[in-house]
Amino acid sequence: MVVKRIGFWPRTVVAVAKPILNVVTQRDWQRMDRIPTTGGVIIAANHMSEFDPLVVAHFVYDSGRWPQFLAKSTLFKVPVLGSLIKAVRQIPVERGTVDASKALDAAIAAVRRGDGVIIYPEGTTPKKGDLWPQRGKTGIARVFLATGAPVIPVVSWGAQQIFDPRERKVHLRYRAPVTVVAGDEIDLSRWKGAEPTAANLYAITDEIMLVLRQMVGEIRGETPPPAPSSAGRRSSNTADLVVSSDRVDSGELVVSTDLADTSGSGTSGEVGKDVASDASGDEGDDAVDPAARADAP
């Protein structure tokens, strides 16, 4: 399916990138029709290689949506490249700072106006182990609670053959097999309109990560190991509250490689600790600057 009315520069990037990806990868696209072609949508994806954003973006573009990344702000300062990134409608993210909250605001605004958002809940690639989806961070749950948009799971496997995050090495090869599969909308109805408390954010994130792990297991033909909770060493409170949310219609697609949870609200302010790790890609439970919690939405 062709994405319409994307403009000259996006069309130019597609004309350059797609032929290269067609040579580098041998694609197995499955259930692409699960991605709505119009309306606000949140796409949750597993993240096991720095190369998989290109693979997932290719898949999503072929489904009829435009992949718009939340990119590191430093890229926008590179001569020529920065101008090109802006021309193809990418969004700068100040990772690891109070301004990282603007990435979450931008994602929510995009979904509310009918665009789509692809989020990697893990926020970073694994640096060891068997590349199973790890603990999710709660930015994706906050976008869901703020918009009420459907959450569609998309999983990929094979990009690690081109760039393995455990080795930090590129292995260029001809037509490396990559598989991308979209799933049915994740049933989050029990949290529809819930307050963004720490308990609710962690529960929603765990539900999303469970689906991703099961789908990755199906691609790999293996049983996933036990899933780590998104709460980690944090609060285990399980209270449920309710607020209103918005639905949306029509638009583009935003792809986020490191979308942060940028709120300090929630049980004991524990959710605020995800700000630094989500925005920077770090995996620890480092405490965030109190100012970031105070300024978060």
Buried (B, 14 or more C-beta within 10 A) or exposed (E): EEBEEBEEBBEEBBEEBEEEBEEBBBBBBBBBEBBBEEBBBBBBBBBBBBBBBBBBBBBBBBBBBBBBBBBBBEBBEEEEEBEBBBBBBBBBBBBBBBBBBBBBEBBBBBBBEBBBBBBBBBBBBBEEEEBBBBBBBBBBBBBBBBBBBBBBBBBBBBBBBBBBBBEEEEEEEEEBEBBBBBBEBBEBEEBEEBBBBBBBBBBBBBBBBBBBBBBBBBBBEEEBEEBBBBBBEBBEBEEEEEEEBEEBEEBBBBBBBBBBBBBBBBBEBBBBBBBBBBBBBBBEEEBBBEEBBEEBB
